[in-house]
Amino acid sequence: MTASTDTDTAAGFGSPAPVLSYSPVVLSVPGRPVDLQVRVSAPATGTALPVILLSHGHGGSHNLSSLNGYAPLANLWAAAGFVVIQPTHLSSRTLSHQLADTPGAPFFWRSRAQDMSHILDRLDEIEKSVPQLAGRIDHDKIAVAGHSLGGHTASLLLGARSADPDTGEEVNLTEPRIKAGVLLAAPGRGGDILNGPMAEMVPFFHTTDFSTMTTPTLVVAGDHDDSRHFTDAGPDWHTDPYHLAPAPKTLLTLFGAEHLLGGISGYDADETTDENPARVAALAHLTSAYLHTHFQPADHAWQTACEALATGADPAARVESK
């Protein structure tokens, strides 16, 4: 267990807040080829803490796509008063050699969503396993966030549907215990628009249907996030979950941001093409404000943050809602 006070936390949220991080919490899940391991990060103080389930992406690094990644974001969210739970999905490169011949490899798109339901099934057990956390979680305030492939995972939990590429059967992985979502550089619509060189590798993207994604969600997209390996639609592809899903939805467009949104997957990570700690701090501040106000409507953190964007001389982003 580690405690940290990060200067970026101070820049993003005011006073530095100590954060406790504990891993791994190991959960044996029947039928899963390896145990489900999670990292839990939480503020050192406070009660009735809401939860963010954070689904990692499928990047090129070894450890960032696991419970060991996304510290820049997880630490700032925890400092802002959330319990952040990060699983190592079966798609993690830390497991790729071990699970290469396992059905569902290499992306395990269905299992990734099921991991989050397993975590919620055993949230009491997780809470008791983490020192200094027992009794401090509000089990009714659950959000899911996901980056890149993790954004697809989060979309499914929030109500989007996809067809099983092997059977054509529509798959419904909606998790009703999740009350809000944050999609970070998530994949957009499928069909003919998926014309890039890697599009055939992700057949489950091709049938994504956002029309059933009814859970309130903040969609975060970088206006320089051009995923040519999947589509030539440009950065707007990542805004599809906002445009194609029913209200209530909010779109946060980060100016100058590429796919790592300033560096959310790891500190000083080589895969980050737009490293910008101030952007990461702004993203953490805006997303936490959105979730705080969602869970406590009397908390005007989101309204205040949006007003600051609208009146600031050099705004980091723009917001629209429906």
N, C-alpha and C positions, 0 to 999 in steps of 0.2 A: 504494500500500500504506500502510495506517495502523496505528499501534499505539495502544492505549488501555488505561488502567486506570480502571475504572468504580467509583464508590463503591457502586453496587448490587451489583457483584461482591463487594465486601468484605462487604456485609451478608449475601449469600447463601452465600458459600463460604469465608469466612475472609480470608486475605490476598489483596489484589488481584493479579491475574495478567495480564501483558501479552498482548494478543491481536493477531495479524496478520490483516488482511483484504485480499484481493486480488481485483480484478475489472476488466473481465470476462475470463474465460477463454472463448475463442470456439471452438466445435466445429461444423464443417460436417457436417451429417447428410443423407445422400442422401434425397430425397423430402420433407424438411421445408421448408416455404416460406421460412423464414428460419433463419439460423444459431442454434444453441443456445448461449446465453450463461449463464455461471454465476459466482457469487461464492463464494470459498473463505475461510473464517475458521478460524483455528487458534491454539492456544497458541504462544507464542514459543519455548518449549522443550519437550522431551519426545520420546519415540519410541514406536513400536508404538501409535500413536494410533488409536482407533476412529473410525468415520465416521458422521455423521448426515446423511442426505439430507433436506432440508427443503422441503416442497411448500407454496407460498403459497396463500392463499385468493383469493376473487373479490370483494373489498370495493369500496367506493365510491371510494376514493382512486385517484390515477393511478399513483404509483410504489411504493406499499407492496406492491401485488400484483405483485411482480417480484423480481429479485435484490437490489433496493435496500431491501426491506422486512425486517421481523422482526429488526431489530438488537437490541432489548432481550433477545430470547431467544437469538439466534445468538451474541451476544457472551458471554453468561453460560455457554452450553454450551461455547464454545471455551475460556473461562477454566477450565472444569472438566475440560478435557483431551480434548475431541472436535474432530475436523475436521468443520466444518459446510459442506455444499455446497448452494447455493441456485440452482436454475435459474429463468430467466424462461420460464414456460410460454407457449404460444401464446395462452392465454386472458387474458394480462396486458393491462390497459387501456393499457399503453404500446404495444401492437401492435394495438389494436382497430380503428383506422381502416384500417390497412394490410391487415388480414386479415378484414375484415368479410364478404367474399363467399367466403371459403375454406371448403371442406367441413369440417364439424366445429365451425364458429363458432356461438356465441361461447364455449362452455365447453371444447371440445376435450378431453372427458373421457378418451378413449382415448389421445390423444397425450400428455397430462400424465403418465400412467403410463409410457409408452414413453420419455419423456425420461429417467426415472431409470435405465432399463436401458441407454440410450445412455451415460449418465454412468459407470455401472459398467463398461461395455465399454471405456471409455477412461480409466479411473482412473489408469493409469500415466502417460498423457499429461498429465492434469490435474495430477498430483503434480509432474511435472517442470516444468510451466509456472509454478508458484507459487514465487517466491523463498523460500529457507530451508525448503522443505517436503519436498524429495526425500529418499526413504528413511525417512520418519518415519511413514508410514501403515501400519496393519495391515489388509491387504486382506481378511482373513477376518472382520473385526468390523464389519459393516455394519448400520445401523439406518435406518429411514425414519420421519419424522415429518411430519404434515401438519395444517394448521389449516383448518377449515370445508370448502370444496370440496377443499382439499388433504388433508383427512382422508378424503374419499371416494377420492382418488387413492391415498393410503397404504393404505387398506383393500383396494383391488384388488391392490396389490403384495404385501400380506400374505396374500392367498388368497381374499378375497371375490370373488363373481362378480356380473356384471350382464349383462342382455340388451341387445344392440344395438337401439335403438329403431326403426331402419330395417328390420332384417331379422328381429328376434326371436331371433336366434342368441345363445346364451350366449357371453360373452367371458371368457376366462381370461388375465389379465395377471400372474399370480403370478410373483414374482421370487425364485427359490430362493437367490440370493446374499444376500438380506436376511434377517437372523437375528432381528430384533426390531423392534417398532414402537411408536410413540407417537401416538395419535390425539387431537387437540386440538379440542374442540367439533365433532366429526365428525357428518355426517348419520346418522340412524338408519334404521329400516326403511321400506320403501315400501308400495305398495298403497293401500287406502282411507284409511289414516291421513294420507296426503299430500293434505289438503283445503284448504290455504291458497291465497291468490291467485296465488302464484308457482309452485305445484306443477307446472303444465303446462309450465313452461319447462325443467324438469329431468327429462325422461322416463327418463333413465338412473338416477335415484334410485329410481324406482318398482319396479324389479326387483332391487334389491340383495339378495344372499343371503349372510349372514354365516356360514352353517353350514359353509362350506369354508375359513374364515379360521383356519387352524390355527397360524400363527406366533405365538409369545409376544408379547403386546401389552399395553401400558398405555393404557387408555382414560381420558381426562381430560374431565370435564364440569363445567360451572358450574351450581350449583343455582338460579341466576336467569337461565339462558340459555333464554329462551322464544322460539322461532323461529316466531312466528305467521304469517309470510309463507309458510311451508311446511306447518305443521301446528298443530292446536290441542291436541296431545298434551302440551304443556308441556316443561319442562326434561328430563324423563325420556327424551324421544326421543333425546337425545344419549348416553344410556347403553346404547342398543340394541346397539352393537357388542360391549359386554361381555356382556350377557345372552343374546344370540342366537348368539354364536360359541363354539366349543368351547374347553375349557381347553387350555393355561394362559392365563388372562387376569386382569388386575387393573384395578379401577376406582378412580380417584382423583377424588373429588368436591370441588371447590373451593367453599368457603362464600362466598356473596355475589357470586360471579363471574357476569358476563354473557358475551356471545359473544366478546369480545376478551380475556377471562380476565385482566383487569387492565391490558391494554395491550401485548400481545405483538407487534402488527403494526408498531408504530413509536413512537418517543419523542414524547410530547405530541401524539398523533394525534387529529384531530377526530372520527374515527369511533369512538373508544373511549368507551363509555358508563359504564365502571366503573374509571376510571384509578386504579391502585393499584400503585406500584412494589414495595411489599413483597410483594404477591401474585405479581407476575411473578418476583421473586427466589425466593419459596418454590416456585413451579412449576418454575423452572429447576433448583433444588436437588433437588427430589423426582424429577423426570424423569431428571436425570443420575445420581442415586443408583440408580434402577431399572436404567438401562442399564449402569452400572459393574458392578453385581452380576450382571446377566445375562451380561456378557462375561467377568467374573472372579468365579466363584461364591465364591471365598475372600475376596473383598472384601465386607464386611458393611455397606456404605454404605446399602443399601436397608432392611435390618433396623433399623439405627440411626435412620434417618429416620422409619420407621414408629413406632418406640418413642417418639420425640420427639413425634410427633403424638398418640399415645395418652396421654401423660403431661403434655403441656403445658397450661397454664392457659387459653390462648386459641388453640386449634388452627386452622390455616388450611384444613384439609381433613380428610376421612376416607378410609380405604382399606379395600377388601374384595377378596378374591381367590378364584379357583376353579381 
